[in-house]
Structure formats: C-alpha cells, structure tokens
C-alpha cells in the first residue's frame, strides 16, 4: 500500500500587473482648482435655448449703449454750447446808448471762430483784445460764459472821456489815455469836456493816439485845479512847438503858456500866485502869462 504523502503547498504566484516591457507611468498631483477644468458641454435643448437668448441679448445691449451715449452727448452739447448773441453789462458808463452798438459788434466777433461756440474752447482773451481795439473808449472788457446759460456775458467798463479835439473841420472825442475814441456825434451823454484845438497837423482818426497819456493827465489835473478854484478852461491849444501848450481860461483875455514836462500842479499854482501879485500891482497880462521858466514868470 502506497503511503499517501502530504501534498506540498505551493504559494500562489502573484502576477505583476505591469509587464516588464511596459512603459512606466508616473503619477502627477492635480490641484483641486483644476479638477473641474474640463468644460461642461450641455448638449440639451436647454443649453441651446441659453445660447439663443445670449445671442439675442447682445444686439439689445449694443443698442442700449448707443442710446446712452447719444443722450449723454446731447446733454453735454447743450450744457457746453454757447450762442453768439452776448449779454452786455456796463460796469461803468460815461457815454450812454452804446450798448446797442456793442452787442452786434461783439456778436460778429464771436462768430469769427468756431471755438467760441463752446464754453471750454471760448477764446475770451482774444475777444477782449478785439473789443478794446474796436472801441477805444472801453477801458476794460471781461468776457466769460455762464455756468447754466447759453449766452456769454461781456462786462464792459468805459473810461473817462474828458476832451474833445477839433481837426480839419471835425470834432473828435479823446479818452483819458489820449486815444481818439471816435467822432463826437457818435457819443451821447458825455459830461462837459475840455476843447483841444490841434494846430500841429496830426492826422485824426478813431484809435489813433493824439496825446501822450501823461500829457492827457497834465490837462486833466490842470482842469481839475482850475475848476476847484472857480476857473474853467475854455480852450487848450497844441502848437507845432514840442512839449508846449496854451491854456485859455474863461473870462480871461490872455493864455497860460505851459511846459508839459513839468508838473501841472506846480505851474497852475504859480499862475495863481502871479495873478495875485500882478493884481496887487494893478497889472494885467493882455496876451499871455508864461509859466514855463519855473519860479520866474513872464507876461505880455
């Protein structure tokens, strides 16, 4: 009888899942934020409807944006737009009725440039220079747009017009700076002026200078002092002699010969002293009283 021996247990062989010839696969760590990076494609009818609604909303959005921009542009245009008809405000007036002359002239100046139709691009400085050049009697001009209104505002200040001057049969108004403002018939309401007779042959026309500013001041001071003493100036003569003038006082037969480079108050003061001294002596000049030599006075 054959002996039955115990069957030797053989450990099961574990098969390798990787064949010796297979490529080694490395494992990489994928961040959680990218775990769902693959696009979700919705192929259902709901997804198709969503796309259709998005496509329809884009034109509507575009039209809405265009409408907003158009309305905003219209509002901005109306806010900044300037009309060409100005509002003229007289801050100081020496001649009346000139507003009706200034308004159309400034309107024409505003129309001279397209930049003047907008509050931002309004060329105020250029327009102010044009105004004072066109109207010599205007001492200062300030042109500015209003915050809300559409009409620019021109603030004008007229200077004093103390003299009239006769030349070649015409009479002109002279401003205090010595410039011809224009022919006298163009100005109304001007206070009583001092008449100057020019014998030097200087050409007279609007905007030209016929008196130095200090000469005009000399005559204005002389007239003021004489009037304060109850003596008015009837006439001032300008001859061809440089820096010399003759002042004719009302109710006096003779003229005062003055030198324009010396102070007016000193020479007029000398006149009053000489008149008093001569009166005490019973002497009266018949032709002139010469004040050009300082403290020495000559008369004829």
C-alpha positions in Angstrom: 0.0 0.0 0.0 1.4 3.1 -1.1 1.8 5.7 1.5 0.0 8.9 0.9 2.3 11.7 1.5 1.2 15.2 2.3 0.9 17.4 -0.7 3.3 20.3 -0.6 1.5 23.6 -0.7 2.8 25.9 -3.3 2.4 29.6 -2.7 0.4 31.2 -5.4 2.4 33.2 -7.7 1.3 37.0 -7.9 1.2 38.2 -11.3 2.6 41.6 -11.9 0.2 44.0 -13.4 3.0 45.6 -15.2 4.7 43.7 -17.8 8.5 44.0 -17.9 8.3 45.7 -21.3 5.5 48.2 -20.4 6.2 51.9 -20.0 6.4 53.3 -16.6 3.5 55.6 -15.8 4.2 58.5 -13.4 1.5 59.9 -11.2 1.1 63.7 -11.0 -0.7 65.7 -8.4 -3.5 67.8 -9.8 -4.6 70.8 -7.8 -8.2 70.9 -6.6 -8.8 74.1 -8.6 -8.2 72.2 -11.8 -10.2 69.1 -11.1 -13.1 70.5 -13.0 -11.2 72.4 -15.7 -12.8 70.4 -18.4 -15.7 72.4 -20.0 -19.2 71.2 -19.3 -20.8 70.8 -22.6 -24.5 71.0 -22.4 -26.0 69.3 -25.4 -29.5 69.5 -24.2 -32.3 71.7 -25.6 -32.0 73.9 -22.5 -28.4 74.7 -23.4 -29.3 75.5 -27.0 -32.0 77.9 -25.7 -29.5 79.5 -23.4 -27.2 80.2 -26.3 -30.0 81.6 -28.4 -31.0 84.0 -25.6 -27.4 85.2 -25.2 -27.1 85.9 -28.9 -30.4 87.9 -28.9 -29.3 90.0 -25.8 -26.1 91.2 -27.4 -27.8 93.5 -30.1 -30.1 94.8 -27.5 -27.2 95.7 -25.2 -25.4 97.4 -28.1 -28.5 99.5 -28.9 -28.9 100.4 -25.3 -25.3 101.6 -25.0 -25.7 103.6 -28.2 -28.8 105.2 -26.8 -27.0 106.1 -23.5 -24.0 107.6 -25.4 -26.3 109.6 -27.7 -28.3 111.0 -24.8 -25.2 111.8 -22.8 -23.6 113.6 -25.8 -26.8 115.6 -26.4 -26.9 116.6 -22.8 -23.2 117.6 -22.8 -23.6 119.5 -26.0 -26.5 121.5 -24.6 -24.5 122.1 -21.4 -21.4 123.5 -23.1 -22.9 125.1 -26.2 -22.7 128.9 -26.5 -24.9 131.1 -28.6 -23.3 134.0 -30.4 -25.6 136.7 -29.0 -23.9 138.1 -25.9 -25.3 139.8 -22.8 -23.6 143.2 -22.4 -23.3 144.5 -18.9 -22.0 148.1 -18.4 -19.9 148.2 -15.1 -19.2 151.9 -15.6 -20.6 154.2 -18.2 -19.5 157.7 -19.3 -21.5 157.8 -22.6 -25.0 156.5 -23.0 -26.7 154.4 -25.7 -23.6 152.5 -26.6 -24.9 149.1 -25.6 -26.9 148.9 -28.9 -23.6 149.4 -30.7 -21.5 147.0 -28.6 -23.9 144.0 -28.8 -23.9 143.4 -32.6 -20.2 144.1 -32.8 -19.3 141.5 -30.1 -21.8 139.1 -31.8 -19.9 139.3 -35.0 -16.6 138.8 -33.1 -18.0 135.6 -31.5 -19.0 134.3 -34.9 -15.4 134.8 -36.2 -14.2 131.5 -34.7 -15.9 128.1 -34.3 -14.1 127.8 -30.9 -16.3 130.5 -29.5 -19.4 128.2 -29.7 -18.2 126.1 -26.8 -17.7 127.1 -23.1 -14.5 125.2 -22.8 -12.8 126.5 -26.0 -14.1 130.1 -25.8 -11.2 132.4 -26.7 -12.0 135.1 -24.1 -8.6 136.8 -24.1 -8.6 137.3 -27.9 -12.2 138.6 -27.8 -11.4 141.0 -25.0 -8.5 142.4 -27.0 -10.7 142.8 -30.1 -13.3 144.7 -28.0 -10.9 147.2 -26.6 -9.3 147.7 -30.0 -12.6 148.2 -31.8 -13.9 150.6 -29.1 -11.1 152.7 -27.6 -13.4 154.2 -25.0 -13.6 150.7 -23.4 -11.1 150.7 -20.6 -11.6 147.0 -19.6 -13.6 144.1 -21.1 -14.2 140.8 -19.4 -16.0 138.1 -21.5 -17.0 134.8 -19.8 -19.6 132.0 -20.2 -22.3 131.5 -17.6 -22.5 128.2 -15.8 -26.0 127.4 -16.8 -27.0 129.9 -19.5 -26.1 129.6 -23.2 -25.2 133.3 -23.8 -21.7 134.7 -23.0 -21.6 137.7 -20.7 -19.5 140.8 -21.6 -18.7 143.1 -18.7 -17.5 146.5 -20.1 -16.1 149.5 -18.3 -15.9 152.8 -20.2 -13.1 155.2 -19.3 -13.4 158.9 -18.8 -13.8 161.0 -22.0 -12.6 164.4 -20.8 -11.6 166.0 -24.1 -12.9 166.9 -27.5 -10.5 167.9 -30.2 -11.0 169.9 -33.4 -9.1 169.0 -36.5 -9.9 169.8 -40.2 -13.4 170.8 -39.5 -14.3 167.7 -37.5 -14.7 167.2 -33.7 -13.4 164.0 -32.0 -13.8 162.6 -28.5 -10.5 161.9 -26.7 -10.3 159.4 -23.9 -8.3 160.0 -20.8 -5.4 157.9 -22.2 -5.0 160.2 -25.2 -6.6 158.0 -27.8 -9.3 159.1 -30.3 -12.5 157.3 -29.3 -14.3 158.5 -32.4 -16.2 161.4 -33.9 -18.1 163.4 -31.3 -21.5 162.8 -32.9 -21.3 159.1 -32.1 -21.3 159.7 -28.3 -24.2 161.0 -26.2 -24.5 161.8 -22.6 -20.8 162.7 -22.3 -20.1 165.1 -19.4 -18.7 168.5 -20.3 -15.4 168.2 -22.0 -12.4 170.4 -22.5 -11.9 171.5 -26.0 -8.4 171.0 -27.5 -7.5 172.7 -30.8 -4.7 170.9 -32.6 -2.5 173.2 -34.8 0.2 170.7 -35.3 -1.5 168.9 -38.3 -1.7 165.4 -36.6 -4.0 163.1 -38.5 -7.1 162.3 -36.6 -9.0 159.0 -36.8 -10.5 156.5 -34.5 -8.0 154.5 -32.5 -5.0 156.8 -33.1 -3.1 158.4 -30.3 -3.0 162.2 -30.4 -1.9 162.8 -26.8 0.7 161.0 -24.7 -1.0 159.5 -21.6 1.0 161.8 -19.3 0.0 164.9 -21.4 -3.7 163.9 -21.1 -3.1 163.6 -17.4 -1.4 167.0 -17.3 -4.5 168.7 -18.9 -6.9 166.7 -16.6 -5.1 167.9 -13.5 -4.9 171.5 -14.7 -8.6 171.5 -15.4 -9.4 170.0 -12.1 -7.4 172.5 -10.1 -8.8 175.5 -12.1 -12.3 174.3 -11.7 -11.8 173.8 -7.9 -10.9 177.5 -7.8 -13.9 178.5 -9.8 -12.0 179.0 -13.0 -13.0 176.9 -16.0 -10.8 176.0 -19.1 -12.2 177.4 -22.3 -9.6 176.0 -24.7 -6.3 174.2 -24.9 -4.1 174.9 -28.0 -1.5 172.4 -29.2 1.1 174.1 -31.5 3.9 172.8 -33.6 6.3 173.6 -30.7 7.3 170.3 -29.0 6.1 169.9 -25.4 4.3 173.2 -25.3 0.6 174.1 -24.9 -1.5 177.2 -24.4 -4.4 177.1 -21.9 -7.1 179.7 -22.3 -9.1 180.3 -19.1 -12.7 181.5 -19.3 -13.3 185.2 -18.7 -9.6 186.0 -19.1 -8.1 187.6 -22.1 -4.7 186.0 -22.0 -3.4 182.4 -22.3 -1.2 180.4 -20.0 1.9 179.0 -21.7 2.8 175.7 -20.0 5.6 173.2 -20.4 4.2 169.6 -20.5 7.3 168.0 -18.9 6.9 169.9 -15.7 4.2 169.1 -13.0 0.9 170.6 -13.8 0.0 171.4 -10.2 3.3 173.5 -9.8 2.6 175.6 -12.9 -1.1 176.2 -12.1 -0.1 177.1 -8.5 2.5 179.6 -10.0 -0.3 181.1 -12.1 -2.5 181.8 -9.0 0.5 183.4 -7.2 1.4 185.5 -10.2 -2.2 186.6 -10.8 -2.5 187.8 -7.2 0.9 189.7 -7.3 0.1 191.4 -10.6 -3.4 192.3 -9.4 -2.0 194.0 -6.3 0.3 196.0 -8.6 -2.6 196.8 -10.9 -1.1 195.0 -13.9 -3.0 192.5 -16.1 -1.4 190.5 -19.0 -3.1 191.0 -22.3 -1.6 188.3 -24.5 0.0 185.5 -22.4 1.4 184.5 -19.0 4.4 182.3 -19.4 4.8 179.7 -16.7 7.5 177.6 -18.5 10.5 179.1 -16.6 9.7 177.6 -13.2 9.5 180.3 -10.5 10.1 183.1 -13.0 7.0 184.3 -14.8 6.9 186.4 -18.0 3.9 188.1 -19.4 2.8 190.3 -22.2 
